[in-house]
């Protein structure tokens, strides 16, 4: 509906601004010639003020929780295999020559390169740990590891007691390791953090997995879901906290899909290996060659099944976790990894490592990071500039290195 008036010889056909959205009102006001259409300008100003007041009331209630979408940012990894190889080979050689002492500096150099080449929304990550922090932790962990080995070699009883002690202590080590790792990571000069506590960690990393034994491991997907929720819901960025609510059904479907495909692949593979063995055994002179072929076939089949299951499960869970996770009013996340693409990536990476005797590791690492970055997007919200750095104290690397010494590595998915 329009209103027609005549002003100074001009016919003013005024649109019905009452049906306009707030953004449309702002656009109309910005392009309006106020000197020519003063009545329109006045009407637009009144409507914009009214809409702004209404929006302010609504946003004050939900902004802190949901935020307002600003832009979609891709994740970019700028590292190259050639650059990383030069860092990796020097780290490897110096670590060997120094009997592992240089490994602390190697870890810092590696992480600073990888983190520094990971970019989101025009900003890159930083790794802030110092080599001496990590070296101190590794020396302590080495002493504890030697003491553990000596203790378990004295008697079976001591071995059992030590195993129980380590099991009970492992949730604490995991939490401390996560705290250090997050605190040493920053983005836009704001550090990440981890607030997980021993009690909950004991449940999700020890008790729940143990209880799945009584369900013949059918409840393991649920236990894995609880682990991922524990890590994500206790991760912070400055004064903002990550939050997620994962679906147990998705974990069961991912586990079932990985299991079914793996079983089918294993059956087909064993059938082919068996047929090959029968054919080879038909000739007595080829009996030894047939045995070697069977062993090699089983070895290859094992890695193929494992890689296939890992690609299916990891791809499905990664996409689900990113879709269900948000960082307050700062960001939401998207992942569009495909099972086929992930499977090709993993198989070619494995073949490259085998045929290069491990020298392709830098290429595999940078290639994997580039692939994952290319299939990840971040929806930046308007709270990105309101993040305040946490005042929590930075701990030491001791717990992190003790955890890694006893192989207590934790990862999502």
PyMOL commands that set and color helices and strands:
alter all, ss='L'
color gray80, all
select helices_A, chain A and resi 17-19+22-31+38-66+81-97+103-116+131-152+156-183+198-215+220-233+248-281+284-324+339-355+361-374+382-386+398-405
alter helices_A, ss='H'
color red, helices_A
select strands_A, chain A and resi 2-7+10-15+69-77+118-120+123-127+185-187+190-194+235-237+240-244+325-327+331-335+376-381
alter strands_A, ss='S'
color yellow, strands_A
deselect
rebuild
show_as cartoon
